[in-house]
Every structure is written in structure tokens, then in C-alpha cells.
Amino acid sequence: NAGVTQTPKFQVLKTGQSMTLQCAQDMNHEYMSWYRQDPGMGLRLIHYSVGAGITDQGEVPNGYNVSRSTTEDFPLRLLSAAPSQTSVYFCASSRATGADTQYFGPGTRLTVL
Amino acid sequence: EDKVVQSPLSLVVHEGDTVTLNCSYEVTNFRSLLWYKQEKKAPTFLFMLTSSGIEKKSGRLSSILDKKELSSILNITATQTGDSAIYLCAPVGSNYKLTFGKGTLLTVNP
């Protein structure tokens, strides 16, 4: 199993550009989520999904969209990038029932100029 | 709003010391509490705690949950330089959402 994979690893955008961060897992996990991590702020939940076709907002959803058309994939879209979205983004997945342990992808470091 | 407070925020010790990291939480519909270790990459799972008073151990690391006090501690004995990392606690609440604390930065000097 590859676990949780994220692409790209690094990305530089200009203000106003849009892009999609990719996340995929091959563990048949129902639950997937996106976090951003900023210095001194810990990990903050952006959006999450409890299964295909179901998504919900986390703590900091503004400026981001998600969709969950398959169990495996959970892309995060930045609609119009802003410097405040410069951060490290982590995707995570877990089984929705039983184990609550979330497994993290390697992260995407995004810089918005 | 769910809240998590970790203390101390940072800690510097010498190899061989024992450390105790604290995590206090206020979470709606509490299910469990997770501890993660983060070095210069993604967090890696350490423990999941669901029951009060039952210690989980893995080598030199151990952790326990106190649901009455809404808190958890993570102990590391005989610290090594490889233990240097950020330690994150995350209670799991409604809809399996994790709320992370800001973490404790542990530095172990030789």
C-alpha cells in the first residue's frame, strides 16, 4: 500500500492564480481531511469528508473548495490564491468507524507571492 | 468551539532526562485522544487513548487519559536526541473531527 499520497510536494503561485492539491489513499478509508499548518498555529482543519459524495467545512474553509467523487481521492482547490494561504498542507485519512487514527500524507508546501 | 491546550510549548532537556507533556481539551462529543510526533515532515501516530486511567506504552513512551480532568499526558523516559520533535495531541470529537493543539517542541541535547 502506498498509504496517503499528495502532489505536488512544492508549489509557488502568484496572487489570484488557482490550483488543485491532489490527495489519494489506497486503504479504502472512508474519512479524509485537509489541514494547513502554519508556524505557531498547529494543524487547522480546512475541510473533511466522511465518505464519497459528502464533504463538510472545518475550522478554516474560506478560499478552499473540495469534492469527494470517489473513496480514494480528495482534491483541495484554491480558487484565487492569496499570500495568507502560504502554508504547508496535509491530507489525512482514516476509517470512519472503529479506529479514529488518521494517517497523514507527506504534505505540500505552498508559497503564494 | 473545541479547544486544546498543550503545555509546555517548548522544552529543552539533556539526554537521559524524563519529560512529561500535557494536553488539556474541551471537545464536543469526545471519542478519543490521539498523540502524534512530528519531525520535519508529516505527523506520525503514537497513541490513541479512549479509556481513562489505562496507560498505553511503546518503548520509552507512555501516555494516559483522564476524562474527568479532560486531560492527557505523554511521558518520555531516558530521552534521546532522536526524540527531538514537535509532539501534538488531538482529541477526536463530533464527526470524527480532530482538533490539534499547537504542540510541544521538545529539544533533547546530547
Interface residues (C-beta under 8 A of the other chain):
Chain A: Y31 S33 Y35 G40 M41 G42 L43 R44 L45 Y48 V50 D56 G58 E59 F90 S94 A96 A99 D100 T101 Q102 Y103 F104 G105 P106 G107
Chain B: R31 S32 L34 K41 A42 P43 T44 F45 M48 L88 A90 V92 N95 Y96 K97 L98 T99 F100 G101 K102 G103
